[in-house]
Amino acid sequence: MDENCYVVREDERITIIDPGYGVSTELAAFEDKKHLRALLTHGHADHIFDLDQIETDEIIIHPMDKPMLLDAEKSFLNLFGKNTLLLGGKKVLSTEVLCDRWKCLHTPGHTEGSCCFLFDERFLFSGDTVFSTSVGRTDLPGGDHDQMKSSIDRLKELFTKMPDLIVFPGHGPQTTARIILRENPFFM
């Protein structure tokens, strides 16, 4: 599905951001080492497809996108031949639980619960909110052009204050805030 999944190793845990299609095999090597959690930028199929194949201790998603985990039509899992996520007794928590090194920026527009996650004030995992030279679609169910514009304005402020921020998008290459401000037409 050409989606980026990221793994952040911390002292006490491993955080997996957006476990899309096919990543469960790659992540199996981490599963017996530390506390594992999945951090979801939003609930679309390409970002959650392998979620039920990974032995996570907890799943963190914005409350507005949580219903997508339970409904294959809302998440579009059904379009890729998956009728449901088999989450069993896994804890599904709100993004409000994040603290310490992690901050959640609610950036609706692509979906109602889209989020970007700031780690160590140095790295931003932007999901489908912002890419190197574009932004996420707003024409899918739950998308909203006006909300996306507000989210872009909020990120523009952050990027202006933190131009060296490294941005890891949900699709495409990593970039920096400085490059996005200079080359992404939605930020000009």
C-alpha positions in Angstrom: 0.0 0.0 0.0 3.1 2.2 -0.1 2.6 3.5 3.4 5.4 4.4 5.8 5.6 2.6 9.2 8.1 3.8 11.8 9.6 2.2 14.8 11.0 4.3 17.7 13.1 2.4 20.3 12.9 4.0 23.7 14.5 2.8 26.9 11.3 1.2 28.3 9.3 0.5 25.1 9.2 0.3 21.4 6.6 2.5 19.7 5.3 1.4 16.3 3.7 4.2 14.3 1.1 3.2 11.7 1.6 -0.6 11.2 0.4 -0.9 7.6 0.2 -3.8 5.3 3.1 -6.3 5.5 5.0 -4.8 8.4 4.1 -7.5 11.0 6.8 -9.9 9.7 9.4 -7.1 10.0 8.2 -6.2 13.5 8.2 -9.8 14.8 11.9 -9.3 15.7 10.9 -6.6 18.3 8.0 -8.3 19.9 9.7 -10.2 22.6 12.1 -7.5 23.6 10.2 -4.7 25.3 6.8 -3.2 26.0 5.3 -2.6 22.5 2.7 0.0 21.7 1.1 1.1 18.4 0.6 4.8 17.8 -1.9 5.6 15.0 -1.9 8.9 13.1 -5.4 8.0 11.8 -7.6 5.0 11.1 -7.4 4.4 7.4 -6.6 0.8 6.3 -3.2 1.5 4.9 -2.0 2.7 8.3 -3.7 0.0 10.5 -3.8 -3.1 8.2 -1.3 -5.2 10.3 -2.4 -3.9 13.7 -4.0 -7.1 14.7 -0.9 -9.1 13.7 1.4 -7.4 16.2 1.5 -8.3 19.9 1.1 -4.7 21.3 0.4 -3.9 24.9 -1.6 -0.9 23.9 -3.0 0.9 20.9 -3.2 4.7 20.9 -5.5 6.6 18.5 -7.5 9.8 18.7 -11.0 9.1 20.0 -12.6 10.5 16.8 -10.9 7.8 14.7 -11.3 5.0 17.2 -14.6 3.8 15.4 -12.5 3.1 12.3 -10.8 0.3 14.2 -14.1 -1.5 14.6 -15.7 -0.8 11.2 -14.1 -2.1 8.0 -16.1 0.2 5.9 -15.1 3.4 7.7 -11.4 2.4 7.7 -11.6 1.0 4.1 -10.2 -2.4 5.3 -13.1 -4.0 3.3 -11.7 -2.6 0.1 -8.5 -4.6 0.7 -10.2 -7.9 1.6 -10.1 -7.5 5.4 -13.5 -7.5 7.1 -12.4 -6.6 10.6 -9.4 -6.1 12.9 -9.2 -8.9 15.5 -8.0 -6.9 18.4 -9.2 -9.2 21.1 -8.5 -7.7 24.6 -5.9 -5.2 23.5 -6.1 -1.9 25.3 -7.2 0.9 22.9 -6.3 4.3 24.5 -6.8 7.9 23.7 -4.0 10.1 22.5 -4.4 12.0 25.8 -2.3 9.4 27.6 0.8 10.5 25.8 3.3 12.4 27.9 7.1 12.8 28.5 8.8 12.6 25.2 5.6 12.4 23.1 3.1 15.1 22.2 0.0 14.7 20.1 -1.1 17.5 17.8 -4.7 16.9 16.7 -4.7 17.9 13.0 -8.1 17.1 11.5 -8.7 17.4 7.8 -7.7 14.1 6.3 -9.9 12.4 8.9 -11.7 13.8 11.9 -9.1 12.3 14.3 -5.9 12.7 12.3 -2.9 13.5 14.4 0.7 14.3 14.2 3.0 13.1 16.9 6.0 15.1 18.1 8.8 13.1 19.6 11.6 14.7 21.7 10.8 18.1 20.1 12.9 17.0 17.1 10.8 14.6 15.1 7.3 14.9 13.8 5.4 11.8 12.5 2.8 13.5 10.3 0.7 10.6 9.0 -1.4 11.8 6.1 -1.7 15.4 7.3 1.4 16.7 5.5 3.9 15.2 3.0 7.0 16.7 1.6 5.3 18.6 -1.2 1.6 18.0 -0.5 -1.1 17.3 2.1 -3.6 14.5 2.7 -6.8 14.2 0.8 -9.9 15.8 2.2 -12.4 14.2 -0.3 -12.8 10.9 1.6 -15.5 10.3 4.3 -14.5 12.3 7.4 -12.2 14.6 5.4 -12.8 18.3 5.6 -11.0 21.0 3.5 -11.5 23.8 6.1 -10.2 21.7 8.9 -7.2 20.7 6.9 -6.5 24.4 6.2 -6.6 25.1 9.9 -4.3 22.2 10.6 -1.9 23.4 8.0 -1.9 26.9 9.6 -1.2 25.4 13.0 1.7 23.3 11.6 3.0 26.3 9.7 3.4 28.1 13.0 5.2 25.1 14.5 7.5 24.7 11.4 8.4 28.4 11.6 9.4 28.1 15.2 11.2 24.7 14.6 12.6 24.8 11.1 15.0 21.9 11.8 12.2 19.6 12.8 12.5 16.3 10.9 9.2 15.3 9.4 8.3 11.6 8.8 5.2 11.5 6.7 2.8 8.6 6.2 3.8 8.4 2.5 6.9 9.5 0.6 10.3 10.6 1.8 11.2 12.2 5.1 11.8 15.9 5.0 12.3 18.9 7.3 10.0 21.7 8.4 12.3 24.2 6.5 11.9 22.3 3.2 8.1 22.0 3.7 7.9 25.8 4.3 10.0 26.4 1.2 8.7 23.7 -1.3 5.2 22.6 -0.2 2.7 24.8 -2.1 0.1 24.3 0.7 2.4 26.1 3.2 3.3 29.1 1.0 
